Amino acid sequence: MSTGPFTIAIDGPAAAGKGTISRAVAAHFGFAHLDTGLLYRAVGAQVLAGSDAVAAARALTAADLAASGLRSAEVAQAASRVAAIPEVRAALTAFQRSFARRAGGAVLDGRDIGTVICPDAEVKLFVTASAEVRAERRFAELREAGADVTRAGVLADVRERDARDRERSTAPLVPASDAIEIDTSSLSVDAAIAAAIAVVEARR
């Protein structure tokens, strides 16, 4: 295996399974992994704490990605709001592109990796699932974390985020024209990971 750049772009809506698949694919091939949503969550968390979104994005450090509480529903909504700001996206683009072309291979997951950040990625996947299935997964995740949420509330949140992600003017959530779609609605975690690995193997 060469140690040159090899980029795998994995996009999809919230709770479709792209993070789980991305981590597993990165581990399988020995590639570095970046959850780009964490960048936006870190900025969103700083905005909730009173910071300016654009200033927070421009000053973001690796340490900010390790802050506690980035997985909360409140931070997720804040992340979705700051992700709609063009200046925030621009500030975080260079960081992501640099990571993507590192030697030894990289897997990036997010909303616009295959379309905007890495349009020349060697492999592009679009991981999706129905809103109902994704809401059920997120509901179970949040309840396990001790959050006081309802199924109806989580489904409404998922649909709100979907609409915001798909309708924003800058880098909307859409599959790249050459992305391979994996619908995880009725797939087990192992089956979804195996499908993704098979696509990557075929491209190498």
TIRO-2110 file (N, C-alpha, C; in Angstrom, 1 decimal):
// TIRO-2110
0.9, -1.2, 0.0, N, 1, A
0.0, 0.0, 0.0, CA, 1, A
0.9, 1.2, 0.0, C, 1, A
0.6, 2.2, -0.9, N, 2, A
1.4, 3.4, -1.0, CA, 2, A
1.0, 4.3, 0.2, C, 2, A
1.9, 5.2, 0.5, N, 3, A
1.6, 6.1, 1.7, CA, 3, A
1.2, 7.5, 1.2, C, 3, A
1.0, 7.6, -0.1, N, 4, A
0.5, 8.9, -0.7, CA, 4, A
-0.9, 9.2, -0.3, C, 4, A
-1.4, 10.4, -0.6, N, 5, A
-2.7, 10.8, -0.3, CA, 5, A
-3.8, 9.9, -0.9, C, 5, A
-4.8, 9.5, -0.1, N, 6, A
-5.9, 8.8, -0.7, CA, 6, A
-7.1, 9.2, 0.2, C, 6, A
-8.0, 9.9, -0.4, N, 7, A
-9.1, 10.5, 0.4, CA, 7, A
-10.4, 9.8, 0.2, C, 7, A
-11.1, 9.5, 1.3, N, 8, A
-12.4, 8.9, 1.3, CA, 8, A
-13.4, 10.0, 1.9, C, 8, A
-14.3, 10.4, 1.0, N, 9, A
-15.3, 11.4, 1.5, CA, 9, A
-16.6, 10.7, 1.8, C, 9, A
-17.1, 10.9, 3.0, N, 10, A
-18.3, 10.2, 3.4, CA, 10, A
-19.3, 11.3, 3.9, C, 10, A
-20.4, 11.5, 3.1, N, 11, A
-21.4, 12.5, 3.4, CA, 11, A
-22.7, 11.9, 3.8, C, 11, A
-23.6, 12.7, 4.4, N, 12, A
-24.9, 12.2, 4.7, CA, 12, A
-25.6, 13.0, 5.8, C, 12, A
-26.9, 12.8, 6.0, N, 13, A
-27.6, 13.6, 7.0, CA, 13, A
-27.3, 13.0, 8.4, C, 13, A
-27.8, 13.7, 9.4, N, 14, A
-27.6, 13.4, 10.8, CA, 14, A
-28.1, 12.0, 11.1, C, 14, A
-27.3, 11.2, 11.9, N, 15, A
-27.7, 9.9, 12.4, CA, 15, A
-27.9, 8.8, 11.3, C, 15, A
-27.3, 9.0, 10.2, N, 16, A
-27.5, 8.0, 9.1, CA, 16, A
-26.5, 6.9, 9.3, C, 16, A
-25.4, 7.1, 10.2, N, 17, A
-24.4, 6.1, 10.4, CA, 17, A
-23.1, 6.4, 9.8, C, 17, A
-23.0, 7.6, 9.3, N, 18, A
-21.7, 7.9, 8.6, CA, 18, A
-20.5, 8.0, 9.5, C, 18, A
-20.7, 8.4, 10.7, N, 19, A
-19.6, 8.5, 11.7, CA, 19, A
-19.1, 7.1, 12.0, C, 19, A
-20.0, 6.2, 12.3, N, 20, A
-19.7, 4.8, 12.7, CA, 20, A
-18.9, 4.2, 11.5, C, 20, A
-19.5, 4.4, 10.3, N, 21, A
-18.9, 3.8, 9.1, CA, 21, A
-17.5, 4.4, 8.8, C, 21, A
-17.4, 5.7, 9.0, N, 22, A
-16.1, 6.4, 8.7, CA, 22, A
-15.0, 5.9, 9.7, C, 22, A
-15.4, 5.8, 10.9, N, 23, A
-14.3, 5.3, 11.9, CA, 23, A
-13.9, 3.9, 11.6, C, 23, A
-14.9, 3.0, 11.2, N, 24, A
-14.5, 1.6, 10.9, CA, 24, A
-13.7, 1.5, 9.6, C, 24, A
-14.1, 2.3, 8.6, N, 25, A
-13.3, 2.3, 7.3, CA, 25, A
-11.9, 2.8, 7.6, C, 25, A
-11.8, 3.9, 8.4, N, 26, A
-10.4, 4.4, 8.6, CA, 26, A
-9.6, 3.4, 9.4, C, 26, A
-10.2, 2.7, 10.4, N, 27, A
-9.5, 1.7, 11.1, CA, 27, A
-9.1, 0.5, 10.2, C, 27, A
-10.0, 0.1, 9.3, N, 28, A
-9.7, -1.0, 8.4, CA, 28, A
-8.5, -0.8, 7.5, C, 28, A
-8.4, 0.4, 7.0, N, 29, A
-7.3, 0.7, 6.1, CA, 29, A
-6.1, 1.4, 6.7, C, 29, A
-6.2, 1.7, 8.0, N, 30, A
-5.1, 2.4, 8.7, CA, 30, A
-5.0, 3.9, 8.3, C, 30, A
-6.2, 4.5, 7.9, N, 31, A
-6.2, 5.9, 7.5, CA, 31, A
-6.5, 6.8, 8.7, C, 31, A
-6.2, 8.0, 8.6, N, 32, A
-6.6, 9.0, 9.6, CA, 32, A
-8.1, 9.4, 9.4, C, 32, A
-8.8, 9.7, 10.5, N, 33, A
-10.2, 10.0, 10.4, CA, 33, A
-10.5, 11.4, 11.0, C, 33, A
-11.3, 12.2, 10.3, N, 34, A
-11.8, 13.5, 10.8, CA, 34, A
-13.3, 13.5, 10.7, C, 34, A
-13.9, 13.7, 11.8, N, 35, A
-15.4, 13.9, 11.9, CA, 35, A
-15.5, 15.5, 11.7, C, 35, A
-15.8, 15.9, 10.5, N, 36, A
-15.9, 17.4, 10.3, CA, 36, A
-17.0, 18.0, 11.0, C, 36, A
-18.1, 17.2, 11.3, N, 37, A
-19.2, 17.8, 12.1, CA, 37, A
-18.7, 18.3, 13.5, C, 37, A
-17.6, 17.7, 14.0, N, 38, A
-17.1, 18.1, 15.3, CA, 38, A
-16.5, 19.5, 15.2, C, 38, A
-16.0, 19.9, 14.0, N, 39, A
-15.5, 21.3, 13.9, CA, 39, A
-16.7, 22.3, 14.1, C, 39, A
-17.8, 22.0, 13.4, N, 40, A
-19.0, 22.8, 13.5, CA, 40, A
-19.6, 22.8, 14.9, C, 40, A
-19.6, 21.6, 15.6, N, 41, A
-20.1, 21.5, 16.9, CA, 41, A
-19.2, 22.3, 17.9, C, 41, A
-17.9, 22.3, 17.7, N, 42, A
-17.0, 23.1, 18.5, CA, 42, A
-17.3, 24.6, 18.4, C, 42, A
-17.5, 25.0, 17.1, N, 43, A
-17.9, 26.4, 16.9, CA, 43, A
-19.2, 26.7, 17.5, C, 43, A
-20.2, 25.8, 17.3, N, 44, A
-21.5, 26.0, 17.9, CA, 44, A
-21.5, 26.1, 19.4, C, 44, A
-20.7, 25.3, 20.0, N, 45, A
-20.6, 25.3, 21.5, CA, 45, A
-20.0, 26.7, 22.0, C, 45, A
-19.0, 27.2, 21.2, N, 46, A
-18.5, 28.5, 21.6, CA, 46, A
-19.5, 29.6, 21.4, C, 46, A
-20.3, 29.5, 20.4, N, 47, A
-21.4, 30.5, 20.1, CA, 47, A
-22.4, 30.5, 21.3, C, 47, A
-22.8, 29.3, 21.8, N, 48, A
-23.7, 29.1, 22.9, CA, 48, A
-23.1, 29.8, 24.1, C, 48, A
-21.7, 29.8, 24.2, N, 49, A
-21.0, 30.4, 25.4, CA, 49, A
-20.8, 31.9, 25.2, C, 49, A
-21.3, 32.4, 24.1, N, 50, A
-21.2, 33.9, 23.9, CA, 50, A
-20.2, 34.4, 22.9, C, 50, A
-19.5, 33.4, 22.2, N, 51, A
-18.5, 33.9, 21.2, CA, 51, A
-19.2, 34.2, 19.8, C, 51, A
-18.4, 35.0, 19.0, N, 52, A
-18.9, 35.2, 17.7, CA, 52, A
-18.5, 34.0, 16.8, C, 52, A
-19.5, 33.6, 16.0, N, 53, A
-19.3, 32.4, 15.2, CA, 53, A
-18.1, 32.4, 14.3, C, 53, A
-17.9, 33.5, 13.5, N, 54, A
-16.8, 33.6, 12.5, CA, 54, A
-15.5, 33.7, 13.2, C, 54, A
-15.4, 34.4, 14.3, N, 55, A
-14.2, 34.5, 15.1, CA, 55, A
-13.8, 33.2, 15.7, C, 55, A
-14.8, 32.5, 16.2, N, 56, A
-14.6, 31.1, 16.8, CA, 56, A
-14.0, 30.2, 15.7, C, 56, A
-14.6, 30.2, 14.5, N, 57, A
-14.2, 29.3, 13.5, CA, 57, A
-12.7, 29.6, 13.0, C, 57, A
-12.4, 30.9, 13.0, N, 58, A
-11.1, 31.3, 12.5, CA, 58, A
-10.0, 30.9, 13.5, C, 58, A
-10.4, 30.9, 14.8, N, 59, A
-9.4, 30.6, 15.9, CA, 59, A
-9.4, 29.2, 16.4, C, 59, A
-10.2, 28.3, 15.7, N, 60, A
-10.4, 26.9, 16.2, CA, 60, A
-9.1, 26.2, 16.3, C, 60, A
-8.9, 25.4, 17.4, N, 61, A
-7.7, 24.6, 17.6, CA, 61, A
-8.1, 23.2, 17.8, C, 61, A
-7.2, 22.3, 17.7, N, 62, A
-7.4, 20.8, 18.0, CA, 62, A
-8.0, 20.6, 19.4, C, 62, A
-7.6, 21.4, 20.3, N, 63, A
-8.0, 21.2, 21.7, CA, 63, A
-9.5, 21.5, 21.8, C, 63, A
-10.0, 22.4, 21.0, N, 64, A
-11.5, 22.7, 21.0, CA, 64, A
-12.3, 21.5, 20.6, C, 64, A
-11.7, 20.6, 19.8, N, 65, A
-12.5, 19.5, 19.3, CA, 65, A
-12.6, 18.4, 20.4, C, 65, A
-11.9, 18.6, 21.5, N, 66, A
-11.9, 17.6, 22.6, CA, 66, A
-12.8, 18.2, 23.8, C, 66, A
-13.4, 19.3, 23.6, N, 67, A
-14.2, 19.9, 24.7, CA, 67, A
-15.4, 19.0, 25.0, C, 67, A
-15.8, 19.0, 26.3, N, 68, A
-16.9, 18.1, 26.7, CA, 68, A
-18.2, 18.7, 26.3, C, 68, A
-19.2, 17.9, 26.1, N, 69, A
-20.6, 18.3, 25.8, CA, 69, A
-20.8, 18.6, 24.3, C, 69, A
-19.9, 18.3, 23.4, N, 70, A
-20.1, 18.6, 22.0, CA, 70, A
-21.2, 17.7, 21.3, C, 70, A
-21.5, 16.6, 22.0, N, 71, A
-22.5, 15.7, 21.4, CA, 71, A
-23.9, 16.0, 21.9, C, 71, A
-24.2, 17.0, 22.6, N, 72, A
-25.5, 17.3, 23.1, CA, 72, A
-26.4, 17.8, 22.0, C, 72, A
-27.7, 17.6, 22.2, N, 73, A
-28.7, 18.0, 21.2, CA, 73, A
-28.6, 19.5, 21.0, C, 73, A
-28.4, 20.3, 22.1, N, 74, A
-28.4, 21.8, 22.0, CA, 74, A
-27.2, 22.2, 21.1, C, 74, A
-26.0, 21.6, 21.3, N, 75, A
-24.8, 21.9, 20.5, CA, 75, A
-25.1, 21.5, 19.0, C, 75, A
-25.7, 20.4, 18.8, N, 76, A
-26.0, 19.9, 17.4, CA, 76, A
-26.8, 20.9, 16.7, C, 76, A
-27.8, 21.5, 17.3, N, 77, A
-28.6, 22.5, 16.7, CA, 77, A
-27.8, 23.8, 16.4, C, 77, A
-27.0, 24.2, 17.4, N, 78, A
-26.1, 25.3, 17.2, CA, 78, A
-25.1, 25.1, 16.1, C, 78, A
-24.6, 23.9, 16.0, N, 79, A
-23.7, 23.5, 14.9, CA, 79, A
-24.3, 23.7, 13.5, C, 79, A
-25.6, 23.2, 13.5, N, 80, A
-26.3, 23.3, 12.2, CA, 80, A
-26.5, 24.8, 11.8, C, 80, A
-26.8, 25.6, 12.8, N, 81, A
-27.0, 27.1, 12.5, CA, 81, A
-25.7, 27.7, 12.0, C, 81, A
-24.6, 27.5, 12.7, N, 82, A
-23.3, 28.1, 12.3, CA, 82, A
-22.8, 27.6, 11.0, C, 82, A
-23.2, 26.3, 10.7, N, 83, A
-22.8, 25.7, 9.4, CA, 83, A
-23.4, 26.4, 8.2, C, 83, A
-24.5, 27.1, 8.5, N, 84, A
-25.2, 27.8, 7.4, CA, 84, A
-24.5, 29.2, 7.1, C, 84, A
-23.5, 29.6, 7.9, N, 85, A
-22.8, 30.9, 7.7, CA, 85, A
-21.6, 30.7, 6.8, C, 85, A
-21.7, 31.3, 5.6, N, 86, A
-20.6, 31.1, 4.6, CA, 86, A
-19.2, 31.4, 5.1, C, 86, A
-19.0, 32.4, 6.0, N, 87, A
-17.7, 32.8, 6.5, CA, 87, A
-17.2, 31.7, 7.4, C, 87, A
-18.1, 31.0, 8.2, N, 88, A
-17.7, 29.9, 9.0, CA, 88, A
-17.2, 28.8, 8.2, C, 88, A
-17.9, 28.4, 7.2, N, 89, A
-17.5, 27.3, 6.3, CA, 89, A
-16.2, 27.6, 5.6, C, 89, A
-16.0, 28.8, 5.2, N, 90, A
-14.7, 29.2, 4.5, CA, 90, A
-13.6, 29.0, 5.5, C, 90, A
-13.8, 29.5, 6.7, N, 91, A
-12.7, 29.4, 7.7, CA, 91, A
-12.3, 27.9, 8.0, C, 91, A
-13.2, 27.0, 7.9, N, 92, A
-12.9, 25.6, 8.3, CA, 92, A
-12.5, 24.8, 7.1, C, 92, A
-12.7, 25.3, 5.9, N, 93, A
-12.4, 24.6, 4.6, CA, 93, A
-10.9, 24.2, 4.5, C, 93, A
-10.0, 25.2, 4.8, N, 94, A
-8.6, 24.9, 4.6, CA, 94, A
-8.1, 23.8, 5.5, C, 94, A
-8.6, 23.8, 6.8, N, 95, A
-8.2, 22.8, 7.8, CA, 95, A
-8.6, 21.4, 7.2, C, 95, A
-9.8, 21.3, 6.7, N, 96, A
-10.3, 20.0, 6.2, CA, 96, A
-9.5, 19.5, 5.0, C, 96, A
-9.2, 20.4, 4.1, N, 97, A
-8.5, 20.1, 2.8, CA, 97, A
-7.1, 19.6, 3.1, C, 97, A
-6.5, 20.3, 4.1, N, 98, A
-5.1, 19.9, 4.5, CA, 98, A
-5.1, 18.5, 5.1, C, 98, A
-6.1, 18.2, 5.9, N, 99, A
-6.2, 16.9, 6.6, CA, 99, A
-6.4, 15.9, 5.5, C, 99, A
-7.3, 16.2, 4.5, N, 100, A
-7.7, 15.2, 3.5, CA, 100, A
-6.5, 14.7, 2.7, C, 100, A
-5.5, 15.5, 2.4, N, 101, A
-4.4, 15.2, 1.5, CA, 101, A
-3.1, 14.7, 2.3, C, 101, A
-3.3, 14.5, 3.6, N, 102, A
-2.1, 14.0, 4.4, CA, 102, A
-1.6, 12.7, 3.8, C, 102, A
-0.4, 12.4, 4.0, N, 103, A
0.2, 11.1, 3.5, CA, 103, A
-0.4, 10.0, 4.3, C, 103, A
-0.6, 8.8, 3.7, N, 104, A
-1.1, 7.7, 4.5, CA, 104, A
-2.6, 7.5, 4.4, C, 104, A
-3.3, 8.4, 3.8, N, 105, A
-4.8, 8.3, 3.6, CA, 105, A
-5.6, 8.9, 4.7, C, 105, A
-6.8, 9.4, 4.3, N, 106, A
-7.7, 10.0, 5.2, CA, 106, A
-9.1, 9.8, 4.9, C, 106, A
-9.9, 9.7, 5.9, N, 107, A
-11.4, 9.5, 5.8, CA, 107, A
-12.0, 10.7, 6.5, C, 107, A
-12.8, 11.5, 5.7, N, 108, A
-13.5, 12.6, 6.3, CA, 108, A
-15.0, 12.4, 6.2, C, 108, A
-15.7, 12.7, 7.2, N, 109, A
-17.2, 12.6, 7.1, CA, 109, A
-17.8, 13.9, 7.5, C, 109, A
-18.9, 14.2, 6.8, N, 110, A
-19.6, 15.5, 7.0, CA, 110, A
-20.8, 15.6, 6.1, C, 110, A
-21.0, 16.9, 5.7, N, 111, A
-22.2, 17.2, 4.8, CA, 111, A
-21.8, 17.6, 3.4, C, 111, A
-20.6, 18.1, 3.2, N, 112, A
-20.2, 18.6, 1.9, CA, 112, A
-18.8, 18.2, 1.5, C, 112, A
-18.4, 17.0, 2.0, N, 113, A
-17.0, 16.6, 1.7, CA, 113, A
-16.8, 16.3, 0.3, C, 113, A
-17.7, 15.5, -0.3, N, 114, A
-17.5, 15.1, -1.7, CA, 114, A
-17.9, 16.1, -2.7, C, 114, A
-18.7, 17.1, -2.3, N, 115, A
-19.1, 18.2, -3.2, CA, 115, A
-18.3, 19.4, -3.1, C, 115, A
-17.8, 19.8, -1.9, N, 116, A
-17.1, 21.1, -1.8, CA, 116, A
-15.7, 20.9, -1.3, C, 116, A
-15.5, 20.2, -0.2, N, 117, A
-14.2, 20.1, 0.5, CA, 117, A
-13.2, 19.3, -0.4, C, 117, A
-13.6, 18.1, -0.8, N, 118, A
-12.7, 17.2, -1.5, CA, 118, A
-13.4, 16.7, -2.8, C, 118, A
-13.7, 17.6, -3.8, N, 119, A
-14.4, 17.1, -5.0, CA, 119, A
-13.6, 16.1, -5.8, C, 119, A
-12.2, 16.0, -5.5, N, 120, A
-11.4, 15.1, -6.2, CA, 120, A
-11.1, 13.9, -5.4, C, 120, A
-11.8, 13.6, -4.3, N, 121, A
-11.6, 12.5, -3.5, CA, 121, A
-11.6, 11.2, -4.3, C, 121, A
-10.7, 10.2, -3.9, N, 122, A
-10.7, 9.0, -4.7, CA, 122, A
-11.9, 8.1, -4.5, C, 122, A
-12.6, 8.3, -3.3, N, 123, A
-13.8, 7.5, -3.1, CA, 123, A
-14.8, 8.5, -2.4, C, 123, A
-16.1, 8.5, -2.9, N, 124, A
-17.1, 9.3, -2.3, CA, 124, A
-18.3, 8.4, -2.0, C, 124, A
-18.7, 8.5, -0.7, N, 125, A
-19.9, 7.7, -0.3, CA, 125, A
-21.0, 8.7, 0.2, C, 125, A
-22.2, 8.4, 0.0, N, 126, A
-23.3, 9.1, 0.6, CA, 126, A
-24.1, 8.2, 1.4, C, 126, A
-24.1, 8.3, 2.8, N, 127, A
-24.7, 7.4, 3.7, CA, 127, A
-26.0, 8.0, 4.1, C, 127, A
-27.1, 7.3, 3.9, N, 128, A
-28.4, 7.9, 4.2, CA, 128, A
-29.3, 6.9, 4.9, C, 128, A
-30.5, 7.3, 5.4, N, 129, A
-31.5, 6.5, 6.0, CA, 129, A
-32.7, 7.3, 6.1, C, 129, A
-33.9, 6.7, 6.3, N, 130, A
-35.1, 7.5, 6.4, CA, 130, A
-35.1, 8.4, 7.7, C, 130, A
-35.8, 9.5, 7.7, N, 131, A
-35.8, 10.4, 8.8, CA, 131, A
-36.3, 9.6, 10.1, C, 131, A
-37.3, 8.7, 9.9, N, 132, A
-37.8, 8.0, 11.1, CA, 132, A
-36.8, 7.1, 11.7, C, 132, A
-36.1, 6.4, 10.9, N, 133, A
-35.0, 5.5, 11.3, CA, 133, A
-33.9, 6.3, 12.0, C, 133, A
-33.5, 7.4, 11.4, N, 134, A
-32.4, 8.2, 12.0, CA, 134, A
-32.9, 8.8, 13.3, C, 134, A
-34.1, 9.2, 13.4, N, 135, A
-34.6, 9.8, 14.7, CA, 135, A
-34.6, 8.8, 15.8, C, 135, A
-35.0, 7.5, 15.4, N, 136, A
-35.1, 6.5, 16.4, CA, 136, A
-33.7, 6.2, 17.0, C, 136, A
-32.7, 6.2, 16.1, N, 137, A
-31.3, 5.9, 16.5, CA, 137, A
-30.8, 7.1, 17.4, C, 137, A
-31.1, 8.3, 17.0, N, 138, A
-30.7, 9.5, 17.8, CA, 138, A
-31.4, 9.5, 19.1, C, 138, A
-32.7, 9.1, 19.2, N, 139, A
-33.4, 9.1, 20.4, CA, 139, A
-32.8, 8.1, 21.4, C, 139, A
-32.5, 6.9, 20.9, N, 140, A
-31.8, 5.9, 21.8, CA, 140, A
-30.5, 6.4, 22.3, C, 140, A
-29.7, 7.0, 21.4, N, 141, A
-28.4, 7.5, 21.8, CA, 141, A
-28.5, 8.6, 22.9, C, 141, A
-29.5, 9.5, 22.7, N, 142, A
-29.6, 10.6, 23.7, CA, 142, A
-30.2, 10.1, 25.0, C, 142, A
-31.1, 9.1, 24.9, N, 143, A
-31.7, 8.6, 26.2, CA, 143, A
-30.6, 7.9, 27.0, C, 143, A
-29.7, 7.2, 26.2, N, 144, A
-28.6, 6.4, 26.9, CA, 144, A
-27.7, 7.4, 27.6, C, 144, A
-27.6, 8.6, 27.0, N, 145, A
-26.7, 9.6, 27.5, CA, 145, A
-27.4, 10.4, 28.7, C, 145, A
-28.6, 10.0, 29.0, N, 146, A
-29.3, 10.6, 30.1, CA, 146, A
-30.1, 11.9, 29.7, C, 146, A
-30.3, 12.1, 28.4, N, 147, A
-31.0, 13.3, 28.0, CA, 147, A
-32.5, 13.1, 28.1, C, 147, A
-33.2, 14.2, 28.5, N, 148, A
-34.7, 14.1, 28.7, CA, 148, A
-35.3, 14.5, 27.3, C, 148, A
-35.5, 13.6, 26.4, N, 149, A
-36.0, 13.8, 25.1, CA, 149, A
-37.2, 12.9, 24.8, C, 149, A
-38.0, 13.3, 23.8, N, 150, A
-39.2, 12.5, 23.4, CA, 150, A
-38.9, 12.1, 21.9, C, 150, A
-39.5, 11.0, 21.5, N, 151, A
-39.4, 10.5, 20.1, CA, 151, A
-39.8, 11.6, 19.1, C, 151, A
-41.0, 12.2, 19.4, N, 152, A
-41.5, 13.2, 18.6, CA, 152, A
-40.6, 14.4, 18.5, C, 152, A
-40.0, 14.8, 19.6, N, 153, A
-39.1, 16.0, 19.6, CA, 153, A
-37.9, 15.7, 18.8, C, 153, A
-37.3, 14.5, 19.0, N, 154, A
-36.1, 14.1, 18.2, CA, 154, A
-36.4, 14.1, 16.7, C, 154, A
-37.5, 13.5, 16.3, N, 155, A
-37.9, 13.4, 14.9, CA, 155, A
-38.0, 14.9, 14.3, C, 155, A
-38.7, 15.7, 15.1, N, 156, A
-38.8, 17.1, 14.7, CA, 156, A
-37.4, 17.8, 14.5, C, 156, A
-36.5, 17.5, 15.4, N, 157, A
-35.2, 18.0, 15.4, CA, 157, A
-34.4, 17.6, 14.1, C, 157, A
-34.5, 16.3, 13.9, N, 158, A
-33.9, 15.7, 12.7, CA, 158, A
-34.4, 16.3, 11.4, C, 158, A
-35.7, 16.4, 11.3, N, 159, A
-36.3, 17.0, 10.1, CA, 159, A
-35.9, 18.5, 9.9, C, 159, A
-35.8, 19.2, 11.1, N, 160, A
-35.4, 20.6, 11.0, CA, 160, A
-34.0, 20.7, 10.5, C, 160, A
-33.1, 19.9, 11.1, N, 161, A
-31.7, 19.9, 10.6, CA, 161, A
-31.6, 19.5, 9.2, C, 161, A
-32.3, 18.5, 8.7, N, 162, A
-32.3, 18.1, 7.3, CA, 162, A
-32.7, 19.3, 6.4, C, 162, A
-33.8, 20.0, 6.8, N, 163, A
-34.2, 21.1, 5.9, CA, 163, A
-33.2, 22.2, 5.9, C, 163, A
-32.6, 22.5, 7.0, N, 164, A
-31.6, 23.5, 7.1, CA, 164, A
-30.3, 23.1, 6.3, C, 164, A
-29.9, 21.9, 6.4, N, 165, A
-28.7, 21.4, 5.7, CA, 165, A
-28.9, 21.4, 4.2, C, 165, A
-30.1, 21.0, 3.8, N, 166, A
-30.4, 20.8, 2.4, CA, 166, A
-30.7, 22.2, 1.7, C, 166, A
-31.2, 23.1, 2.4, N, 167, A
-31.7, 24.4, 1.8, CA, 167, A
-30.8, 25.5, 1.9, C, 167, A
-29.6, 25.3, 2.7, N, 168, A
-28.7, 26.5, 2.8, CA, 168, A
-28.1, 26.8, 1.5, C, 168, A
-27.8, 28.1, 1.3, N, 169, A
-27.2, 28.6, 0.0, CA, 169, A
-25.8, 28.1, -0.2, C, 169, A
-25.0, 28.0, 0.9, N, 170, A
-23.6, 27.6, 0.8, CA, 170, A
-23.5, 26.1, 1.1, C, 170, A
-22.9, 25.3, 0.2, N, 171, A
-22.7, 23.9, 0.4, CA, 171, A
-23.8, 23.1, 1.0, C, 171, A
-25.0, 23.1, 0.3, N, 172, A
-26.1, 22.3, 0.8, CA, 172, A
-25.8, 20.8, 0.8, C, 172, A
-26.5, 20.1, 1.6, N, 173, A
-26.3, 18.6, 1.7, CA, 173, A
-27.0, 18.0, 0.5, C, 173, A
-26.1, 17.5, -0.4, N, 174, A
-26.6, 16.8, -1.6, CA, 174, A
-25.5, 15.8, -1.9, C, 174, A
-25.9, 14.6, -2.5, N, 175, A
-24.8, 13.6, -2.8, CA, 175, A
-24.0, 14.2, -4.0, C, 175, A
-22.7, 13.9, -4.0, N, 176, A
-21.9, 14.3, -5.2, CA, 176, A
-22.4, 13.4, -6.3, C, 176, A
-22.2, 13.9, -7.5, N, 177, A
-22.8, 13.2, -8.7, CA, 177, A
-22.1, 11.8, -8.9, C, 177, A
-20.9, 11.7, -8.4, N, 178, A
-20.2, 10.4, -8.5, CA, 178, A
-20.1, 9.6, -7.2, C, 178, A
-21.0, 10.0, -6.2, N, 179, A
-20.9, 9.3, -4.9, CA, 179, A
-21.7, 8.0, -5.0, C, 179, A
-21.3, 7.0, -4.3, N, 180, A
-22.0, 5.7, -4.2, CA, 180, A
-22.9, 5.8, -2.9, C, 180, A
-24.2, 5.6, -3.1, N, 181, A
-25.1, 5.8, -2.0, CA, 181, A
-25.3, 4.5, -1.2, C, 181, A
-25.2, 4.6, 0.1, N, 182, A
-25.5, 3.4, 1.0, CA, 182, A
-26.6, 3.8, 1.9, C, 182, A
-27.8, 3.1, 1.7, N, 183, A
-29.0, 3.4, 2.6, CA, 183, A
-28.9, 2.4, 3.7, C, 183, A
-28.8, 2.9, 4.9, N, 184, A
-28.6, 2.1, 6.1, CA, 184, A
-29.9, 1.8, 6.8, C, 184, A
-31.0, 2.2, 6.3, N, 185, A
-32.3, 2.1, 7.0, CA, 185, A
-32.6, 0.7, 7.5, C, 185, A
-32.3, -0.3, 6.6, N, 186, A
-32.5, -1.7, 7.0, CA, 186, A
-31.2, -2.5, 7.1, C, 186, A
-30.1, -1.9, 7.2, N, 187, A
-28.8, -2.6, 7.3, CA, 187, A
-28.3, -2.6, 8.7, C, 187, A
-27.7, -3.8, 9.1, N, 188, A
-27.0, -3.8, 10.4, CA, 188, A
-25.8, -3.0, 10.3, C, 188, A
-25.2, -2.6, 11.4, N, 189, A
-23.9, -1.8, 11.4, CA, 189, A
-22.9, -2.6, 10.6, C, 189, A
-22.7, -3.9, 10.9, N, 190, A
-21.7, -4.6, 10.2, CA, 190, A
-21.9, -4.7, 8.7, C, 190, A
-23.1, -4.8, 8.3, N, 191, A
-23.4, -4.9, 6.9, CA, 191, A
-23.1, -3.5, 6.2, C, 191, A
-23.5, -2.4, 6.9, N, 192, A
-23.2, -1.1, 6.3, CA, 192, A
-21.7, -0.9, 6.2, C, 192, A
-21.0, -1.3, 7.2, N, 193, A
-19.5, -1.1, 7.2, CA, 193, A
-18.9, -2.0, 6.1, C, 193, A
-19.4, -3.2, 5.9, N, 194, A
-18.9, -4.1, 4.9, CA, 194, A
-19.1, -3.5, 3.5, C, 194, A
-20.3, -2.9, 3.3, N, 195, A
-20.6, -2.3, 2.0, CA, 195, A
-19.7, -1.2, 1.7, C, 195, A
-19.4, -0.3, 2.7, N, 196, A
-18.5, 0.8, 2.5, CA, 196, A
-17.1, 0.3, 2.2, C, 196, A
-16.6, -0.7, 2.9, N, 197, A
-15.2, -1.2, 2.7, CA, 197, A
-15.1, -1.8, 1.3, C, 197, A
-16.2, -2.5, 0.8, N, 198, A
-16.2, -3.1, -0.5, CA, 198, A
-16.1, -2.0, -1.6, C, 198, A
-16.7, -0.9, -1.4, N, 199, A
-16.6, 0.2, -2.4, CA, 199, A
-15.2, 0.7, -2.4, C, 199, A
-14.6, 0.9, -1.3, N, 200, A
-13.2, 1.4, -1.2, CA, 200, A
-12.2, 0.4, -1.9, C, 200, A
-12.4, -0.8, -1.5, N, 201, A
-11.5, -1.9, -2.1, CA, 201, A
-11.6, -1.8, -3.6, C, 201, A
-12.8, -1.7, -4.2, N, 202, A
-13.0, -1.7, -5.6, CA, 202, A
-12.3, -0.5, -6.3, C, 202, A
-12.1, 0.6, -5.5, N, 203, A
-11.5, 1.9, -6.1, CA, 203, A
-10.0, 1.9, -5.9, C, 203, A
-9.5, 1.0, -5.1, N, 204, A
-8.0, 1.0, -4.9, CA, 204, A
-7.4, 0.0, -5.9, C, 204, A
END
